[in-house]
Structure formats: C-alpha cells, structure tokens
C-alpha cells in the first residue's frame, strides 16, 4: 500500500484531511481491508472513495476530520 504523491502527504479541503493510497494488483482484498482497518483504528481515517482498475490495482482516498488545534482561529 503506497501513497499516491511523492512526499506521502495528502491535502486538506475545509475541515477534512485527505490521503490517497494505491494498492497494487497482487494484494488480496482481505489484506487491503486489514490495512485499511489499521489506518482507521490508529489514525482516525475513514474510506472516502475507491476505484478498481482492470489490471486489479485499487486507488483509494482516505479522509479524517482535521484536529481542532491545526485549524485556524477566529480572525478579528
């Protein structure tokens, strides 16, 4: 399971943080589900979108709410 972009970081839209993942064709569905469960339990990520390609590879996007301490404060 690898991140799509080179630096391993996702992007932020509004209150959500997104991280793309690519799962190669050789990884079983069960192994992918276990890895996604670990990300959900330990990192607070949830599955946002999945694309399955003809070659068997999967592209997935995970998302989670941004922590409040990283969100900008009130602008006066």
N, C-alpha and C positions, 0 to 999 in steps of 0.2 A: 504494500500500500504506500503510495508516494503522493506528495503534494504536487499540484499542477505547476505552480510557479517556482522559480529557481530559489528564492530565499526562504521558502517554507511558510510564508505568511499569507494570510487571506486578506480580505478587505472589509471595510465597515460601511454599512448603509443604515443611517438613522440609529436606532437603538440596538441593531443586530450586527454581529461579527460573523463573517462567512469564511469558510476554508474549503477550497476544492481538493478532492482526492481522486487518484486514478488507481484502479485495481486491475492488474494485468489479467489476461485471459486464463492463465494457469492456476489462479487462486480459486479454490472452491467457494461456492455460495456460503457454506457453513463457516469457513474460515473468515470470510469477509464479514459475516454477521457477528462473529465473536469479536473481531477487531473494532467494529462499529459500536458494539456494546461496551467495550472497554473505554472508548472515547466518550461515550455518553455518561458512564458511571464516574469516571475520574475527571473529565474535563468539562462536563456540563453541555456537551454538544448534542444536537439532535439532527436527524437526517432531514434535509430540506428538499433535495432533488436527486434523482438517479437517472442516468442514461446508460442503456445497454447497447453495445455496438455489435455488428455482425461478426467481428473477429473474436467476440467473447469478453472483451475488456469492458470495464464499467467506469464511468465518470460520475462522481458523487459530489454533492455540496453539503457540508455540514454547517449548522448555524447555532449560535447561542446569544443570549442577551449580553450586552456589554456590561461589565461591572460598573456600579454607580461611581466608584472613585475615579474611573477613567473618563467619565462623561463630563463635559464642560459645565461649569456652574452657571448661575444666573448672571446675565450681562445687564449691568445697570446703565 
